[in-house]
């Protein structure tokens, strides 16, 4: 009888332990919420199983968000206290979420990391994540703008190499225009629905775009004015089409020689490879942007996306492990393979994937000379104003001086709240 009772008690204990074990498993598992945008959200899923295998007890739930809705959704989540643990952010959004005190100071994590170190990244790209000497984001992938051009057309114009200076760029453009012999063709496409070429030219010429601790616009300043006048010469001399309706398909336009040069980003490498006719596949190339003179490199914009940890997260340690995982060279390469997004970590560029790719070499050189736009939340509004006045000036509806004076007035209105906040400090 005693043996039967003992057996029953032992069985009950085993069942109880088993039940407790089953109940404790889910509660001991940490679920990390990761928001990623666009195609990145879909493709990063392929890297998750390996992270979970290396980190038993951590599961990553990826929420993919369209880029068009991402900014509003992040702000809504912040207002509703429902931000994710870790997220992808466009690096121009870092200042805004820093001002909201929504994202984590990453210095304490970086100081104890052997994987994420400042010196492993392109300096200009890293700088986009730093506000008041504090890093709030880790570069995940990078982009910038370089020149895509038709080698054969430039050679016909007497340029075996792409233009390296502003003078060469303008001279090559004039000669390409002459080759057309009166037929409506252009040297370069500078769409006025993009603010980048105008801002880049200003930065190349030493303008800071804003002044007095980013309290006021400085577009009518001497350095930006000179750069803006330079770009306007391309429209005034019919070297670039005015407006955006004349070129509806950039790949067809450059293939037909309607224009020969175009400033754009790394996403167009694969598009050019797919869309340019086979006979022209060896007749296009990429090059770093020309600079104001032979002693000044042609800088470009520091673009890309970063990884941040939200302050409200209760799983910061796990979130940092995930950021470190995505920042390792192997994962940077795997992510490039599935998305085409260029790695932020310089060491990854030593791989044959990049060494054997003639089109990405210009990007690697350009990343050594990239700078951020002003790191304030109002920047994207200001950029739209630059675009607006560039369009009017290119169509010669207003003069350069008038456009830049009006631009500064509008920018100063946008910055009014910033001045009020800074004056209260």
HELIX and SHEET records of a PDB file:
HELIX    1   1 UNK A    2  UNK A   27  1                                  26    
HELIX    2   2 UNK A   38  UNK A   43  1                                   6    
HELIX    3   3 UNK A   45  UNK A   54  1                                  10    
HELIX    4   4 UNK A   67  UNK A   79  1                                  13    
HELIX    5   5 UNK A   94  UNK A   99  1                                   6    
HELIX    6   6 UNK A  107  UNK A  111  1                                   5    
HELIX    7   7 UNK A  118  UNK A  120  5                                   3    
HELIX    8   8 UNK A  123  UNK A  127  1                                   5    
HELIX    9   9 UNK A  151  UNK A  156  1                                   6    
HELIX   10  10 UNK A  166  UNK A  179  1                                  14    
HELIX   11  11 UNK A  196  UNK A  204  1                                   9    
HELIX   12  12 UNK A  222  UNK A  236  1                                  15    
HELIX   13  13 UNK A  250  UNK A  255  1                                   6    
HELIX   14  14 UNK A  267  UNK A  275  1                                   9    
HELIX   15  15 UNK A  278  UNK A  280  5                                   3    
HELIX   16  16 UNK A  316  UNK A  327  1                                  12    
HELIX   17  17 UNK A  329  UNK A  339  1                                  11    
HELIX   18  18 UNK A  346  UNK A  350  5                                   5    
HELIX   19  19 UNK A  352  UNK A  355  1                                   4    
HELIX   20  20 UNK A  361  UNK A  367  1                                   7    
HELIX   21  21 UNK A  379  UNK A  394  1                                  16    
HELIX   22  22 UNK A  400  UNK A  414  1                                  15    
HELIX   23  23 UNK A  416  UNK A  424  1                                   9    
SHEET    1   A 6 UNK A  58  UNK A  65  0                                        
SHEET    2   A 6 UNK A  30  UNK A  37  1                                        
SHEET    3   A 6 UNK A  86  UNK A  90  1                                        
SHEET    4   A 6 UNK A 303  UNK A 309 -1                                        
SHEET    5   A 6 UNK A 138  UNK A 143 -1                                        
SHEET    6   A 6 UNK A 342  UNK A 343 -1                                        
SHEET    1   B 2 UNK A 130  UNK A 131  0                                        
SHEET    2   B 2 UNK A 134  UNK A 135 -1                                        
SHEET    1   C 4 UNK A 188  UNK A 189  0                                        
SHEET    2   C 4 UNK A 261  UNK A 265  1                                        
SHEET    3   C 4 UNK A 145  UNK A 150 -1                                        
SHEET    4   C 4 UNK A 284  UNK A 287 -1                                        
SHEET    1   D 2 UNK A 210  UNK A 211  0                                        
SHEET    2   D 2 UNK A 216  UNK A 217 -1                                        
SHEET    1   E 2 UNK A 300  UNK A 301  0                                        
SHEET    2   E 2 UNK A 370  UNK A 371  1                                        
END                                                                             
